Amino acid sequence: MVTNVGGQSMPCVCLPEAPVCASDFNTYPGACVMRCAGLSFKIMLKVIFHGTCEDLFRQLLFKQNAQPSYKSRLVKPYPISNK
């Protein structure tokens, strides 16, 4: 089975997962696909947010109106300060 990321085929077998925002600020359809992309592109990718990067950016830009639960979806060591 081949996984497709950004139009490139990658030899990974990944089951459907929830989307994640990675340390390259791209949204991947799951952590498995993200890891596969990192290996294929020879970069170390980490999950920084459980959800899409668009959701993360929206939450950060409008955090005063955001649901308080967005912070629980962030993956350490990427804390958001209250400043």
GUTOR-474001 format. One record per residue (C-alpha): x, z, y. Coordinates in Angstrom, 2 decimals, decimal comma. Example, Ala and Ser with C-alpha at 12.3 -4.5 7.8 and 13.67 -1.06 7.14 Angstrom:
<atoms>
      xx      zz      yy
   12,30    7,80   -4,50
   13,67    7,14   -1,06
</atoms>
This chain:
<atoms>
      xx      zz      yy
    0,00    0,00    0,00
    1,24   -0,82    3,49
    0,45    1,01    6,71
    0,17   -0,98    9,93
    1,47    0,60   13,15
    1,53   -1,35   16,38
    1,29   -4,65   14,53
    4,21   -3,80   12,24
    3,76   -3,25    8,52
    5,38   -0,14    7,13
    5,78    0,83    3,47
    3,93    4,14    3,62
    0,95    5,38    1,71
   -1,13    7,47    4,11
   -4,59    8,85    3,57
   -7,07    8,90    6,46
   -6,35   11,78    8,85
   -7,36   12,93   12,30
   -5,44   11,29   15,16
   -2,38   12,98   16,64
   -0,44   12,59   19,88
    3,27   12,34   19,13
    6,37   13,23   21,10
    6,67    9,57   22,17
    3,23    9,99   23,82
    1,61    7,48   21,50
   -1,49    8,22   19,47
   -1,19    7,72   15,74
   -4,07    7,70   13,25
   -2,51   10,70   11,52
    0,68   12,69   11,04
    1,66   10,67    7,96
    1,52    7,38    9,88
    3,43    9,01   12,75
    6,22   10,13   10,39
    6,32    6,67    8,83
    6,61    5,06   12,26
    9,42    7,43   13,17
   11,34    6,52   10,02
   10,77    2,81   10,59
   11,86    2,99   14,22
   14,68    5,44   13,38
   13,42    8,13   15,75
   12,27   11,68   15,14
    8,61   12,03   16,10
    6,75   15,31   16,28
    3,08   16,11   16,73
    2,52   17,59   20,19
   -1,30   17,56   20,19
   -3,95   17,41   17,49
   -6,10   14,65   18,97
   -5,43   11,50   20,96
   -2,86   11,38   23,75
   -5,68   10,19   26,00
   -7,56   13,42   25,24
   -4,43   15,44   25,97
   -3,81   13,70   29,30
   -7,46   14,05   30,27
   -7,36   17,77   29,44
   -4,17   18,30   31,41
   -5,33   16,34   34,45
   -8,67   18,08   34,60
   -7,80   21,39   32,99
   -9,89   23,37   35,45
  -12,93   21,60   33,93
  -11,49   21,43   30,41
  -12,70   23,27   27,41
  -10,51   26,33   26,80
   -9,95   25,22   23,21
   -7,59   22,39   24,18
   -4,61   24,79   24,29
   -5,18   25,71   20,65
   -4,70   22,04   19,76
   -1,22   21,89   21,32
    1,70   22,22   18,95
    4,51   24,55   19,99
    7,17   24,22   21,49
    5,11   22,35   24,06
    3,26   25,17   25,84
    1,20   24,54   28,91
    1,74   27,02   31,72
   -1,16   28,43   33,67
    0,49   27,53   36,98
</atoms>
